[in-house]
């Protein structure tokens, strides 16, 4: 005896239910609309310049506009939270220094989101060096003279940074610790405002993430050293702080793209591939090099490993120096 066929209406209902249970993104074409890139620092800073360098080739390859939006504040947390709360559909990305993931959780007793859980790494884009620059009216002409000068004037010199816990601030704290000196830290809401006050003589020096190099070439600022493990190819005659006697000095940070947690893995993979393709372009590499950085293509996993290592070393420094958020 054969089993009677299901009524046709019941068959239609079963088919509709099966379609509803399928993954929401299975039949979605990505990208389906413009990509928004939130930069969590002000316009003109390293993160902003890098994001804009990559946006043009990225929108050409994705066939969608790439819109940059600066949302600064709280050492990058405001922009980070905005992306963490955005739909996880691959249309909202974060461009940030690695500090938001590797530094801020040590810096803030409470955050409105968890970078490790609420964001996923997409692609590292640049290793950004920091440069010890001073106003040229200061007497010291090299690092050793500068260290002696600051020691002879404890508390009389000041240095600026993009904010408490930023990589330039941490570089300044490393410098004070290893050189055994004291200077006043002046936090700003970004690297560009700190640079403006350095040029105006309102502060004496800074660990700059590359945006001051044009002013160095123009003779408006003096470059004394590089706070990285190796010399910058832009200034091969300028020593590292390690070479100047501060052994192991390394304040580099890696900038990159993040997406909201839950973004489909296939979208993250596509984004990573397109960003790495953009980083291979000479024009993008030159733009990154112009601020003293190096293009840093790689996988999301490698980006995550770097963030974990930075979290360990910077976290130790923050605890040692008792650095707190603004």
C-alpha positions as CSV (number, residue, x, y, z in Angstrom):
1,X,0.0,0.0,0.0
2,X,1.5,3.3,-1.0
3,X,1.7,6.3,1.3
4,X,-0.6,9.2,0.2
5,X,1.1,12.3,-1.0
6,X,1.2,15.3,1.2
7,X,-1.3,18.0,0.3
8,X,0.3,20.6,-1.9
9,X,-0.3,23.4,0.6
10,X,1.6,21.6,3.3
11,X,4.5,21.1,0.8
12,X,4.7,24.8,0.2
13,X,4.7,25.5,3.9
14,X,7.6,23.1,4.5
15,X,9.6,24.7,1.7
16,X,9.0,28.2,3.1
17,X,10.1,27.1,6.5
18,X,13.3,25.5,5.1
19,X,14.1,28.8,3.4
20,X,13.6,30.7,6.6
21,X,16.0,28.4,8.4
22,X,18.8,28.9,5.9
23,X,21.7,31.3,6.8
24,X,20.6,34.9,6.4
25,X,23.7,35.7,4.3
26,X,23.6,32.6,2.1
27,X,22.1,34.3,-0.9
28,X,23.2,37.8,-0.1
29,X,25.5,39.5,-2.6
30,X,28.4,41.3,-0.8
31,X,29.1,44.1,-0.9
32,X,25.5,45.3,-1.5
33,X,26.0,48.9,-0.6
34,X,28.8,51.4,0.3
35,X,31.5,50.4,2.8
36,X,31.8,52.7,5.8
37,X,35.3,52.8,7.4
38,X,35.3,54.4,10.8
39,X,38.6,55.8,11.8
40,X,38.8,56.1,15.5
41,X,41.2,59.1,15.6
42,X,41.0,62.6,14.1
43,X,41.6,63.5,10.5
44,X,45.2,64.0,9.6
45,X,46.6,61.4,11.9
46,X,48.4,58.2,10.8
47,X,45.2,56.0,11.0
48,X,43.3,58.5,8.9
49,X,46.0,58.9,6.3
50,X,46.4,55.1,5.9
51,X,42.6,54.6,5.6
52,X,42.4,57.2,2.9
53,X,45.4,55.7,1.0
54,X,43.6,52.3,0.9
55,X,40.1,53.5,0.3
56,X,40.5,54.3,-3.4
57,X,41.9,51.0,-4.6
58,X,39.5,49.2,-2.2
59,X,36.4,50.8,-3.7
60,X,37.7,50.0,-7.2
61,X,38.1,46.3,-6.4
62,X,34.8,46.1,-4.4
63,X,32.8,48.1,-7.0
64,X,31.3,50.1,-4.1
65,X,32.1,53.5,-2.6
66,X,34.3,53.4,0.5
67,X,33.3,56.2,2.9
68,X,35.7,57.4,5.6
69,X,34.2,58.7,8.9
70,X,36.4,60.0,11.7
71,X,35.0,59.3,15.1
72,X,37.7,60.2,17.7
73,X,37.6,60.0,21.4
74,X,38.5,57.9,24.5
75,X,41.8,56.7,22.9
76,X,39.9,55.1,20.0
77,X,37.1,53.6,22.1
78,X,34.3,55.7,20.6
79,X,35.0,54.6,17.1
80,X,35.6,51.0,18.2
81,X,32.3,50.9,20.0
82,X,30.5,52.2,17.0
83,X,31.8,49.4,14.8
84,X,31.3,46.8,17.5
85,X,27.6,47.7,17.6
86,X,27.2,47.9,13.8
87,X,25.5,45.2,11.8
88,X,27.9,42.3,11.2
89,X,27.3,42.3,7.4
90,X,30.7,43.5,6.2
91,X,29.6,47.0,5.3
92,X,31.1,48.7,8.4
93,X,34.8,48.5,9.2
94,X,37.2,50.0,11.7
95,X,40.6,51.4,11.0
96,X,42.6,51.6,14.2
97,X,46.0,51.4,15.7
98,X,46.6,48.2,17.5
99,X,46.4,50.1,20.8
100,X,42.6,49.9,21.0
101,X,42.8,46.1,21.3
102,X,46.2,45.6,23.0
103,X,46.4,48.7,25.2
104,X,42.9,50.0,26.1
105,X,41.8,46.9,28.0
106,X,44.7,47.5,30.4
107,X,44.2,51.3,30.5
108,X,40.4,51.5,31.3
109,X,38.9,49.9,34.3
110,X,35.6,49.5,32.4
111,X,34.9,49.6,28.7
112,X,31.5,49.7,27.0
113,X,32.6,46.8,24.7
114,X,35.2,44.1,24.7
115,X,37.5,44.5,21.7
116,X,38.6,40.8,21.9
117,X,35.0,39.6,21.7
118,X,33.1,42.3,19.9
119,X,35.5,42.8,17.0
120,X,37.3,40.5,14.6
121,X,40.6,41.3,12.9
122,X,40.4,41.6,9.2
123,X,43.8,42.7,8.0
124,X,46.9,44.4,9.3
125,X,47.9,47.2,6.9
126,X,51.0,49.1,8.3
127,X,53.7,48.9,10.9
128,X,54.0,52.5,12.1
129,X,57.3,53.7,13.5
130,X,57.6,56.4,16.1
131,X,60.1,59.2,15.8
132,X,61.6,61.3,18.6
133,X,61.2,64.9,17.3
134,X,62.0,68.1,19.2
135,X,61.5,71.8,18.5
136,X,64.7,73.0,16.8
137,X,65.2,75.8,19.3
138,X,66.2,73.3,22.0
139,X,70.1,73.1,22.4
140,X,70.6,69.2,22.0
141,X,71.6,68.0,18.6
142,X,71.5,64.3,19.3
143,X,69.9,61.8,21.6
144,X,72.7,61.6,24.2
145,X,72.8,65.4,24.5
146,X,69.0,65.4,24.7
147,X,68.8,62.9,27.5
148,X,71.5,64.8,29.5
149,X,69.5,68.1,28.9
150,X,66.2,66.6,30.1
151,X,67.9,65.2,33.2
152,X,69.5,68.6,33.9
153,X,66.0,70.2,33.7
154,X,63.7,67.7,35.5
155,X,60.0,68.5,35.0
156,X,60.8,71.6,32.9
157,X,60.3,70.0,29.5
158,X,57.0,68.7,28.2
159,X,56.1,66.2,25.5
160,X,52.8,65.6,23.6
161,X,50.9,62.6,22.5
162,X,47.5,61.7,20.9
163,X,46.2,60.8,24.4
164,X,46.9,58.7,27.5
165,X,47.7,55.1,26.5
166,X,48.4,55.9,22.8
167,X,51.5,54.4,21.3
168,X,53.3,57.7,21.3
169,X,52.5,58.2,25.0
170,X,53.7,54.7,25.8
171,X,56.9,55.4,23.8
172,X,57.4,58.5,26.0
173,X,56.9,56.5,29.1
174,X,59.4,53.8,27.9
175,X,61.8,56.6,27.2
176,X,61.5,58.1,30.6
177,X,61.8,54.7,32.3
178,X,64.9,53.5,30.3
179,X,66.6,56.9,30.3
180,X,65.7,57.5,33.9
181,X,64.4,61.1,33.4
182,X,61.3,63.1,34.1
183,X,59.2,65.3,31.7
184,X,55.6,66.4,31.7
185,X,53.2,64.5,29.5
186,X,50.6,66.6,27.7
187,X,47.8,64.5,26.1
188,X,45.9,65.7,23.1
189,X,42.8,64.4,21.1
190,X,45.0,63.1,18.3
191,X,48.5,63.2,16.8
192,X,47.7,66.2,14.6
193,X,46.8,68.6,17.5
194,X,50.0,67.5,19.3
195,X,52.0,68.3,16.2
196,X,50.5,71.8,15.9
197,X,51.5,72.6,19.5
198,X,55.0,71.2,19.0
199,X,55.4,73.5,15.9
200,X,54.1,76.4,17.9
201,X,56.6,75.7,20.7
202,X,53.9,75.0,23.3
203,X,55.5,71.6,24.0
204,X,59.2,70.6,23.6
205,X,59.2,67.1,22.0
206,X,57.0,64.2,21.0
207,X,57.2,60.6,19.8
208,X,55.6,61.2,16.5
209,X,53.8,58.4,14.4
210,X,55.2,59.8,11.2
211,X,52.9,62.8,10.4
212,X,55.7,65.3,11.4
213,X,58.2,64.0,8.9
214,X,57.3,66.7,6.3
215,X,58.1,69.3,9.0
216,X,61.4,67.6,9.8
217,X,62.4,67.8,6.1
218,X,61.4,71.5,6.1
219,X,63.7,72.2,9.1
220,X,60.8,73.1,11.3
221,X,61.4,70.2,13.7
222,X,64.5,68.2,14.6
223,X,64.6,64.4,14.3
224,X,66.8,62.8,16.9
225,X,66.0,59.1,16.8
226,X,63.7,56.3,15.8
227,X,61.8,54.4,18.5
228,X,61.9,51.1,16.6
229,X,64.1,48.0,16.4
230,X,65.6,49.1,13.1
231,X,66.3,52.4,11.3
232,X,63.8,54.0,9.0
233,X,64.7,53.7,5.3
234,X,63.5,57.4,5.0
235,X,66.3,58.5,7.4
236,X,69.0,55.9,7.2
237,X,71.5,58.1,9.1
238,X,69.2,58.6,12.1
239,X,69.9,56.1,14.9
240,X,67.4,54.0,16.8
241,X,67.1,54.6,20.5
242,X,68.4,51.1,21.0
243,X,71.6,52.2,19.2
244,X,71.7,55.2,21.4
245,X,71.9,53.0,24.5
246,X,68.2,52.3,25.4
247,X,68.5,48.6,24.8
248,X,65.5,46.8,23.3
249,X,63.5,50.0,22.8
250,X,60.5,49.1,20.6
251,X,57.4,51.3,20.5
252,X,56.1,50.4,17.0
253,X,52.4,49.7,16.5
254,X,50.5,47.9,13.8
255,X,47.5,49.6,12.3
256,X,44.7,47.6,10.7
257,X,41.1,46.9,9.8
258,X,38.5,45.3,12.1
259,X,34.9,44.2,11.6
260,X,32.0,43.5,14.0
261,X,32.1,40.1,15.6
262,X,29.8,37.7,13.7
263,X,30.8,39.1,10.3
264,X,30.6,36.1,7.9
265,X,34.1,34.5,7.6
266,X,33.9,34.5,3.8
267,X,33.4,38.3,3.9
268,X,36.4,38.7,6.2
269,X,38.5,36.5,3.8
270,X,37.4,38.6,0.8
271,X,38.2,41.8,2.6
272,X,41.6,40.5,3.7
273,X,42.5,39.6,0.1
274,X,41.4,42.9,-1.3
275,X,43.2,44.9,1.3
276,X,46.4,42.9,0.8
277,X,46.0,43.5,-2.9
278,X,45.8,47.3,-2.3
279,X,48.9,47.1,-0.1
280,X,50.9,45.7,-3.0
281,X,50.3,48.8,-5.0
282,X,53.3,51.2,-5.2
283,X,51.2,54.3,-4.7
284,X,49.8,52.8,-1.4
285,X,53.2,51.7,-0.2
286,X,54.6,55.2,-0.9
287,X,51.8,56.9,1.0
288,X,52.4,54.6,4.0
289,X,56.2,55.2,3.7
290,X,55.6,59.0,3.6
291,X,54.6,58.8,7.3
292,X,57.5,56.5,8.1
293,X,55.5,53.3,8.1
294,X,55.8,50.0,6.3
295,X,53.1,48.1,4.5
296,X,52.2,45.0,6.6
297,X,50.1,42.5,4.6
298,X,49.1,39.3,6.2
299,X,46.3,37.0,7.4
300,X,43.8,37.8,10.1
301,X,45.4,35.2,12.3
302,X,48.8,36.8,12.1
303,X,47.3,40.2,12.9
304,X,45.7,38.6,16.0
305,X,49.0,37.1,17.1
306,X,50.7,40.5,16.9
307,X,47.9,42.1,19.0
308,X,48.3,39.4,21.6
309,X,52.1,39.9,21.9
310,X,51.6,43.7,22.1
311,X,49.0,43.3,24.8
312,X,51.5,41.5,26.9
313,X,54.4,43.9,26.6
314,X,52.3,47.1,26.8
315,X,50.2,45.8,29.6
316,X,53.3,45.3,31.7
317,X,54.4,48.9,31.0
318,X,51.0,50.3,31.9
319,X,51.0,48.5,35.2
320,X,54.6,49.5,35.9
321,X,54.0,53.2,35.1
322,X,50.5,53.2,36.6
323,X,49.1,54.8,33.5
324,X,45.4,55.5,33.6
325,X,42.9,56.8,31.1
326,X,42.1,60.5,30.7
